[in-house]
Amino acid sequence: MYTSTFTFRAGQYDEEFHRLDQQIADIARAIPGYLGEETWESSSAGLIQNVYYWESEEALLKLVQHPTHIEAKAKQARWLDGYRVVIAEIKREYGDNRLPSPIASQPS
């Protein structure tokens, strides 16, 4: 299992940003191997973080290589005040089962 974590500082959004952002979310959710997502915001640091969970690196790469994602990446400087992406392999997930898992289809 893999994650792609997109951390960014928001700039000025416009209609095109919202359209591409929604398209990318819809595309990700439709890719076989997409497992779930979480979004976090640190108001003190002014950062937003989207974490997507994937069954495989191949599934993750289908989003990265999608033309809509490539278009948004090329235009990101118009809307964001900096970003960082981290791709990681998950070894395990566990907890006390009181918080729902974004990867509900996978055993904890």
C-alpha positions as CSV (number, residue, x, y, z in Angstrom):
1,M,0.0,0.0,0.0
2,Y,1.2,3.5,-0.8
3,T,0.3,7.1,0.0
4,S,0.8,10.3,-2.0
5,T,0.8,13.3,0.3
6,F,0.3,16.7,-1.2
7,T,1.2,19.6,1.1
8,F,0.7,23.1,0.0
9,R,0.2,26.7,1.0
10,A,-2.9,28.2,-0.6
11,G,-2.6,31.2,-2.9
12,Q,-5.4,32.8,-4.9
13,Y,-7.9,30.3,-6.3
14,D,-10.1,30.9,-9.3
15,E,-12.8,29.1,-11.1
16,E,-10.2,27.0,-13.2
17,F,-8.5,25.9,-10.0
18,H,-11.8,24.6,-8.5
19,R,-12.7,22.9,-11.7
20,L,-9.3,21.1,-12.1
21,D,-9.2,20.3,-8.3
22,Q,-12.6,18.6,-8.5
23,Q,-11.7,16.8,-11.8
24,I,-8.5,15.4,-10.2
25,A,-10.4,14.2,-7.1
26,D,-13.0,12.5,-9.3
27,I,-10.3,10.9,-11.5
28,A,-8.4,9.6,-8.4
29,R,-11.5,8.0,-6.9
30,A,-12.3,6.2,-10.2
31,I,-8.9,4.6,-10.6
32,P,-8.8,0.9,-9.6
33,G,-6.5,0.7,-6.6
34,Y,-7.6,4.0,-5.0
35,L,-8.3,3.2,-1.4
36,G,-9.3,6.5,0.3
37,E,-8.1,10.0,1.3
38,E,-7.8,12.4,4.2
39,T,-7.3,16.2,4.3
40,W,-5.6,18.1,7.0
41,E,-5.1,21.8,7.6
42,S,-2.6,23.5,9.9
43,S,-4.0,27.0,10.3
44,S,-1.0,28.1,12.4
45,A,1.4,27.1,9.5
46,G,-1.0,28.0,6.7
47,L,-0.6,24.6,5.2
48,I,-3.1,22.1,3.7
49,Q,-2.3,18.4,3.3
50,N,-4.2,15.9,1.1
51,V,-3.2,12.2,1.7
52,Y,-4.4,9.7,-0.9
53,Y,-4.1,6.0,-0.2
54,W,-3.3,3.5,-3.0
55,E,-3.2,-0.2,-3.3
56,S,-0.1,0.0,-5.5
57,E,2.4,2.4,-6.9
58,E,1.0,1.6,-10.4
59,A,-2.4,2.9,-9.3
60,L,-0.9,6.0,-7.9
61,L,1.1,6.6,-11.1
62,K,-2.2,6.5,-13.1
63,L,-3.2,9.7,-11.4
64,V,0.2,11.3,-11.7
65,Q,0.3,10.5,-15.4
66,H,-3.3,11.6,-16.2
67,P,-3.5,14.6,-18.5
68,T,-5.7,16.6,-16.1
69,H,-3.1,16.2,-13.3
70,I,-0.3,17.2,-15.6
71,E,-2.3,20.3,-16.7
72,A,-2.9,21.3,-13.1
73,K,0.7,20.7,-12.1
74,A,1.9,23.0,-14.9
75,K,-0.4,25.8,-13.7
76,Q,0.1,25.3,-9.9
77,A,2.1,28.5,-9.5
78,R,-1.0,30.5,-10.3
79,W,-2.9,29.2,-7.3
80,L,-0.4,27.9,-4.7
81,D,2.3,29.6,-2.6
82,G,4.5,26.5,-2.6
83,Y,4.0,22.7,-2.5
84,R,5.6,19.4,-1.6
85,V,4.7,15.8,-2.5
86,V,5.8,12.8,-0.5
87,I,5.3,9.2,-1.9
88,A,5.5,6.6,0.8
89,E,5.0,2.8,1.2
90,I,2.8,1.9,4.2
91,K,4.0,-1.1,6.2
92,R,1.0,-1.3,8.6
93,E,-1.9,0.6,10.0
94,Y,-3.3,0.1,13.5
95,G,-5.2,1.9,16.2
96,D,-7.9,1.4,18.8
97,N,-10.7,1.3,16.2
98,R,-12.4,4.4,17.5
99,L,-11.3,6.5,14.4
100,P,-12.6,5.4,11.0
101,S,-9.8,4.4,8.6
102,P,-9.6,6.1,5.2
103,I,-8.6,2.7,3.8
104,A,-11.7,0.9,5.1
105,S,-11.4,-1.8,2.4
106,Q,-8.1,-2.9,3.9
107,P,-7.8,-4.8,7.2
108,S,-6.3,-2.8,10.1
